[in-house]
Amino acid sequence: MKLAVSIIRRDGVDICEGQVLARCCLEDMCADVPLDASIEPGLYELEKALENPALRICVEILTRQRERGIKALKVCKPKEADKCVKKLVEHVLSKYGGPVLIFGFNKRVAGNLFSFTYGYVADMGGQLEPYDFVDATDPYQLLDEVKAVVVAPGALHYVNVVELVRRAKELGKPVIMYGALSAIYKDLGIEYFCPYGLKIR
């Protein structure tokens, strides 16, 4: 069995800085997944894909899809991106308020959200001026300071969602994931959010 990877686009609200949006397929299962921009399109032996941290998330997502009987997951349409972000910000702030901890840096999401409230960005990348950067390998010390945690689809390859949700629940903090991929993580106790363009077959 081989993992097929093709690059769809290099920008959008679903991906974080330094990523591309790729379509990953195993047999008849496909998902649009944010991956590191260094990933080359092509066919990968499953064993080799599992050894690569960036490609391993494709396999994990496709496995979760198969378990839930979802044939394909496609992300929000680029033309709906501004409305998606506006709805996300309205939802998070009206329901929970701030400050907010965002996992995964997307300029559009961070810019919109932090124009209304204070917060932090947990990412693997280095200083994200002008935002308060938190090393994503140990962001949990900030959970007690925020009202909500927002997870970008692009953060899935470095954040342990199970551990994040567990620790957040202990402190009574909600975890909201946006984008189509969030639908397959509902069982973990996240609040999924994808108001436009979500396609599940």
Residue pairs with C-beta under 8 A, 6 or more apart in sequence:
1 26
1 27
1 46
2 26
2 43
2 44
2 45
2 46
3 24
3 25
3 26
3 43
3 44
3 45
3 46
3 49
3 55
3 58
3 59
4 23
4 24
4 25
4 26
4 42
4 43
4 44
5 22
5 23
5 24
5 25
5 35
5 39
5 40
5 41
5 42
5 43
5 44
5 55
5 58
6 22
6 23
6 41
7 20
7 21
7 22
7 41
8 20
8 21
8 22
8 23
8 32
9 20
9 21
9 78
10 20
10 21
10 37
11 78
12 21
12 75
12 76
12 78
12 81
13 76
13 81
13 84
13 85
13 106
13 108
13 109
13 179
14 21
14 32
14 34
14 75
14 76
14 106
14 152
14 153
14 154
14 179
14 180
15 21
15 34
15 106
15 153
15 154
16 34
16 104
16 105
16 106
16 123
16 152
16 154
16 155
17 105
17 106
17 107
17 123
17 125
17 128
18 36
18 37
18 125
19 34
19 35
19 36
19 37
19 154
20 34
20 35
20 36
20 37
20 39
21 32
21 33
21 34
21 35
21 75
22 32
22 33
22 34
22 35
22 39
22 41
22 58
23 30
23 31
23 32
23 33
24 30
24 31
24 32
24 33
24 35
24 55
24 58
24 59
24 61
24 62
25 31
25 62
26 46
26 59
26 62
28 71
29 62
29 65
29 66
29 71
29 72
30 62
30 71
30 72
30 73
31 58
31 61
31 62
31 65
31 72
31 73
31 181
32 73
32 74
32 75
32 180
32 181
33 57
33 58
33 61
33 153
33 156
33 181
34 152
34 153
34 154
34 156
35 54
35 55
35 57
35 58
35 157
36 54
36 157
38 54
39 54
39 55
44 52
44 55
46 59
48 55
49 55
49 56
49 58
49 59
50 56
50 59
53 157
53 158
54 157
56 157
57 156
57 157
61 73
61 156
61 181
61 184
64 184
64 185
65 71
65 73
65 184
68 184
70 183
70 184
70 200
70 201
71 201
72 199
72 200
72 201
73 180
73 181
73 183
73 184
73 199
73 200
74 180
74 197
74 198
74 199
75 153
75 179
75 180
75 181
75 197
76 84
76 179
76 180
76 194
76 196
76 197
76 198
77 196
77 197
80 196
80 197
81 108
82 108
83 195
83 196
84 178
84 194
84 195
84 196
84 197
85 108
85 109
85 112
86 112
87 193
87 195
87 196
88 109
88 112
88 113
88 150
88 176
88 178
88 193
88 195
89 112
89 113
89 116
91 176
91 193
92 100
92 113
92 148
92 150
92 176
93 113
93 116
93 117
95 148
95 174
96 147
96 148
96 174
97 117
97 147
97 148
98 116
98 117
98 118
98 119
98 146
98 147
98 148
99 117
99 118
99 119
99 120
99 145
99 146
99 147
100 113
100 117
100 119
100 120
100 146
100 147
100 148
100 149
100 150
101 119
101 120
101 121
101 122
101 134
101 139
101 142
101 143
101 145
101 146
101 148
101 149
101 150
102 109
102 110
102 113
102 119
102 120
102 121
102 122
102 149
102 150
102 151
102 152
103 122
103 123
103 136
103 139
103 149
103 150
103 151
103 152
103 155
103 159
103 164
104 121
104 122
104 123
104 151
104 152
104 153
104 154
104 155
104 159
105 121
105 123
105 125
105 128
105 131
105 152
106 152
106 154
109 150
109 152
109 178
110 121
110 128
110 131
113 119
113 150
114 131
119 131
119 132
119 146
120 131
120 132
120 133
120 134
120 139
120 142
120 146
121 128
121 131
121 132
121 133
121 134
122 134
122 135
122 136
122 139
122 142
122 155
122 159
123 133
123 134
123 136
123 155
124 135
124 136
124 137
124 158
126 133
127 133
134 142
136 155
136 158
136 159
137 158
140 164
140 167
143 149
143 167
143 168
143 171
143 173
144 171
146 173
147 173
148 173
148 174
148 175
148 176
149 164
149 168
149 173
149 174
149 175
149 176
150 176
150 177
150 178
151 159
151 161
151 164
151 175
151 176
151 177
151 178
151 182
151 190
152 177
152 178
152 179
153 177
153 178
153 179
153 180
153 181
153 182
156 181
161 175
161 177
161 185
161 188
161 190
162 188
164 175
165 175
165 188
165 189
165 190
168 174
168 175
169 189
174 191
175 189
175 190
175 191
176 190
176 191
176 192
176 193
177 185
177 190
177 191
177 192
177 193
178 192
178 193
178 194
179 193
179 194
180 194
180 197
180 198
180 199
180 200
182 190
182 192
182 193
182 194
183 192
183 194
183 198
183 200
185 192
186 192
